[in-house]
Amino acid sequence: SKDTESIDGTELPVYRGHLVNGPEPDPESRRPDPVRMLIGFLAAGEREVPCAWMTRWFRDVIFAFRIGF
């Protein structure tokens, strides 16, 4: 794949995904932004916390059934 693309005669960096740059065809949006990756990382961490709680809860319930309360 190419590093740049031409949109309306303007050479811009290609869109690399929401975690890297924006899809809008302007130079400011297409500039790589490390903050986007941090936001994605933090959002993924927040999503995993309920999964971890659910896993722990499920393990405790199974243990309680195995020992007969």
ChimeraX attribute file (.defattr): number of C-alpha atoms within 10 A of each C-alpha:
attribute: neighborCount
match mode: 1-to-1
recipient: residues
	/A:1	4
	/A:2	6
	/A:3	9
	/A:4	12
	/A:5	14
	/A:6	11
	/A:7	10
	/A:8	7
	/A:9	7
	/A:10	12
	/A:11	13
	/A:12	18
	/A:13	19
	/A:14	18
	/A:15	19
	/A:16	13
	/A:17	12
	/A:18	13
	/A:19	16
	/A:20	18
	/A:21	21
	/A:22	20
	/A:23	13
	/A:24	10
	/A:25	18
	/A:26	14
	/A:27	12
	/A:28	12
	/A:29	16
	/A:30	19
	/A:31	15
	/A:32	18
	/A:33	15
	/A:34	11
	/A:35	12
	/A:36	16
	/A:37	15
	/A:38	12
	/A:39	12
	/A:40	14
	/A:41	12
	/A:42	12
	/A:43	11
	/A:44	11
	/A:45	11
	/A:46	11
	/A:47	10
	/A:48	12
	/A:49	11
	/A:50	11
	/A:51	11
	/A:52	11
	/A:53	11
	/A:54	12
	/A:55	12
	/A:56	12
	/A:57	12
	/A:58	12
	/A:59	11
	/A:60	12
	/A:61	12
	/A:62	12
	/A:63	12
	/A:64	11
	/A:65	9
	/A:66	9
	/A:67	7
	/A:68	7
	/A:69	7
